[in-house]
Amino acid sequence: MNRLNLLVGQLVQVEWDTDDQGVVSANPILPPIKEIAIGGVASIIVFVALWKYALPPIRSSLQARTARIQADLDGADEASVDADQSASQIRTALGDIDSERQRLFSEAEAQAESILDDGRRRLDEEIAELHTRADADIASAAGRSGDELRNEIGRTASASIDLVVADVLDDAAQQDLIESFIQRVGASTTGATS
């Protein structure tokens, strides 16, 4: 192996250096050929193992990631198209909003007018009913007042007649009146029985 190192060293034309432990190195930059060969074989084995065992899962994960990103992009495109359609529908409906607003206002005005007419009609009916009741109450009060007035006049007349009769008539005149009253009552009862 030393011969191989020497041969390589002569090809590269580098002087042999020895370190403090007496190890000879053909080139201070490149390691010995044996190490290069072992490292190269090990690297090839690692690269082949990575290519055979690690590359397929990496490739499938990258493909899945690509598919997921593509699906997200497609979803974003669909959302953009939907948003554009919604925006155009909103813009179209914006014109309809004014006509719908006018229609709703006219319906509200018609309903308000109907409610006002109904309220006025009910108020008129209630006023007519109150007038009828008031007229009946006035007639009833007038009748009661007339009766009360007659009763009061009768009481007052009776009390005043008693006073006047007591003042005007003496005892003999009162006695004659009582006897004539009894005779009239007696005559009327005898006439009624016969």
C-alpha positions as CSV (number, residue, x, y, z in Angstrom):
1,M,0.0,0.0,0.0
2,N,2.9,2.3,0.7
3,R,4.0,1.7,-2.8
4,L,0.7,2.8,-4.1
5,N,1.0,5.9,-2.0
6,L,4.4,6.5,-3.4
7,L,3.3,6.0,-6.9
8,V,0.4,8.4,-6.5
9,G,2.7,10.8,-4.8
10,Q,5.1,10.6,-7.8
11,L,2.3,11.1,-10.2
12,V,1.1,14.1,-8.4
13,Q,4.7,15.1,-7.8
14,V,4.3,16.1,-4.2
15,E,6.9,15.8,-1.6
16,W,6.3,13.3,1.2
17,D,5.6,14.8,4.5
18,T,5.8,13.1,7.8
19,D,4.1,14.3,10.9
20,D,5.4,14.1,14.4
21,Q,4.4,10.4,14.7
22,G,6.1,9.3,11.6
23,V,3.1,9.0,9.4
24,V,3.8,9.7,5.8
25,S,1.2,11.5,3.8
26,A,1.5,11.8,0.0
27,N,-0.5,14.9,-0.2
28,P,-1.5,17.4,2.5
29,I,-4.8,18.0,0.8
30,L,-5.9,14.6,-0.3
31,P,-6.0,11.6,2.0
32,P,-4.4,8.4,1.2
33,I,-5.8,6.3,-1.7
34,K,-7.0,3.6,0.7
35,E,-9.1,6.1,2.6
36,I,-10.4,7.5,-0.6
37,A,-11.3,4.0,-1.9
38,I,-13.0,3.0,1.4
39,G,-14.8,6.4,1.7
40,G,-15.8,6.2,-2.0
41,V,-17.3,2.7,-1.6
42,A,-19.0,3.7,1.7
43,S,-20.4,6.8,-0.1
44,I,-21.6,4.7,-3.0
45,I,-23.3,2.2,-0.5
46,V,-24.9,5.1,1.3
47,F,-26.1,6.7,-1.9
48,V,-27.5,3.4,-3.2
49,A,-29.3,2.8,0.1
50,L,-30.7,6.3,0.0
51,W,-31.7,5.9,-3.6
52,K,-33.3,2.6,-3.0
53,Y,-34.9,3.1,0.5
54,A,-35.2,6.8,1.1
55,L,-35.9,8.2,-2.3
56,P,-39.3,6.5,-2.8
57,P,-40.8,7.8,0.5
58,I,-39.3,11.3,-0.2
59,R,-40.6,11.2,-3.7
60,S,-44.1,10.1,-2.6
61,S,-44.2,12.8,0.2
62,L,-43.1,15.4,-2.3
63,Q,-45.7,14.2,-4.8
64,A,-48.4,14.3,-2.0
65,R,-47.2,17.7,-1.0
66,T,-47.4,18.8,-4.7
67,A,-50.9,17.3,-4.9
68,R,-52.0,19.0,-1.7
69,I,-50.6,22.4,-2.9
70,Q,-52.3,21.8,-6.3
71,A,-55.5,21.0,-4.5
72,D,-55.2,24.2,-2.5
73,L,-54.5,26.2,-5.6
74,D,-57.5,24.6,-7.3
75,G,-59.6,25.3,-4.3
76,A,-58.4,28.9,-4.3
77,D,-59.2,29.2,-8.0
78,E,-62.7,27.8,-7.4
79,A,-63.1,30.1,-4.4
80,S,-62.0,33.0,-6.6
81,V,-64.5,32.0,-9.3
82,D,-67.3,31.6,-6.7
83,A,-66.4,35.0,-5.2
84,D,-66.5,36.6,-8.7
85,Q,-69.9,35.0,-9.3
86,S,-71.1,36.1,-5.9
87,A,-69.8,39.6,-6.6
88,S,-71.6,39.8,-10.0
89,Q,-74.8,38.4,-8.4
90,I,-74.5,41.1,-5.7
91,R,-73.9,43.8,-8.3
92,T,-76.9,42.5,-10.2
93,A,-79.0,42.3,-7.1
94,L,-77.9,45.8,-6.1
95,G,-80.1,47.1,-8.9
96,D,-82.9,44.9,-7.6
97,I,-82.5,46.3,-4.1
98,D,-83.7,49.7,-5.2
99,S,-86.8,48.2,-6.9
100,E,-87.4,45.9,-3.9
101,R,-87.0,48.9,-1.5
102,Q,-89.6,50.8,-3.6
103,R,-91.9,47.8,-3.6
104,L,-91.6,47.4,0.2
105,F,-92.2,51.1,0.8
106,S,-95.3,51.1,-1.4
107,E,-96.6,48.0,0.5
108,A,-95.8,49.6,3.8
109,E,-97.6,52.8,2.8
110,A,-100.7,50.7,1.6
111,Q,-100.7,48.8,4.9
112,A,-100.3,52.1,6.9
113,E,-103.2,53.7,5.0
114,S,-105.3,50.6,5.6
115,I,-104.5,50.7,9.3
116,L,-105.3,54.4,9.4
117,D,-108.7,53.9,7.6
118,D,-109.5,51.0,9.9
119,G,-108.6,53.1,12.9
120,R,-110.7,56.1,11.7
121,R,-113.7,53.8,11.0
122,R,-113.4,52.3,14.5
123,L,-113.1,55.7,16.1
124,D,-116.2,56.9,14.2
125,E,-118.1,53.8,15.4
126,E,-117.0,54.4,19.0
127,I,-117.9,58.1,18.8
128,A,-121.4,57.3,17.4
129,E,-121.8,54.7,20.2
130,L,-120.7,57.2,22.8
131,H,-123.1,59.8,21.4
132,T,-125.9,57.2,21.6
133,R,-125.0,56.3,25.2
134,A,-124.7,60.0,26.1
135,D,-128.2,60.7,24.6
136,A,-129.6,57.7,26.6
137,D,-127.8,58.9,29.7
138,I,-129.1,62.4,29.2
139,A,-132.7,61.1,28.7
140,S,-132.4,58.9,31.8
141,A,-131.0,61.7,33.8
142,A,-133.8,64.0,32.6
143,G,-136.4,61.5,33.6
144,R,-134.8,61.0,37.0
145,S,-134.5,64.7,37.5
146,G,-138.1,65.2,36.6
147,D,-139.2,62.5,39.0
148,E,-136.9,63.9,41.7
149,L,-138.2,67.3,41.1
150,R,-141.9,66.1,41.3
151,N,-141.1,64.3,44.5
152,E,-139.4,67.3,46.0
153,I,-142.2,69.6,44.9
154,G,-144.7,67.1,46.5
155,R,-142.8,67.1,49.7
156,T,-142.4,70.8,49.8
157,A,-146.0,71.3,48.9
158,S,-147.1,68.8,51.6
159,A,-145.0,70.5,54.2
160,S,-146.1,73.9,53.2
161,I,-149.8,72.9,53.1
162,D,-149.5,71.5,56.6
163,L,-148.0,74.7,57.8
164,V,-150.5,76.8,55.9
165,V,-153.4,74.7,57.1
166,A,-152.3,74.8,60.7
167,D,-151.9,78.6,60.5
168,V,-155.1,79.3,58.6
169,L,-157.5,76.8,60.1
170,D,-158.6,76.9,63.7
171,D,-159.4,73.8,65.7
172,A,-163.1,73.9,64.8
173,A,-162.5,74.2,61.0
174,Q,-160.0,71.4,61.2
175,Q,-162.6,69.2,63.1
176,D,-165.2,70.0,60.4
177,L,-162.8,69.1,57.6
178,I,-162.0,65.8,59.3
179,E,-165.6,64.8,59.8
180,S,-166.5,65.7,56.2
181,F,-163.6,63.6,55.0
182,I,-164.8,60.7,57.1
183,Q,-168.3,61.0,55.8
184,R,-167.0,61.1,52.2
185,V,-164.9,58.1,52.8
186,G,-167.8,56.3,54.5
187,A,-170.1,57.2,51.6
188,S,-167.7,56.0,49.1
189,T,-167.2,52.7,50.9
190,T,-171.0,52.2,51.3
191,G,-171.5,53.0,47.7
192,A,-168.8,50.6,46.7
193,T,-170.3,47.8,48.8
194,S,-173.8,48.2,47.6
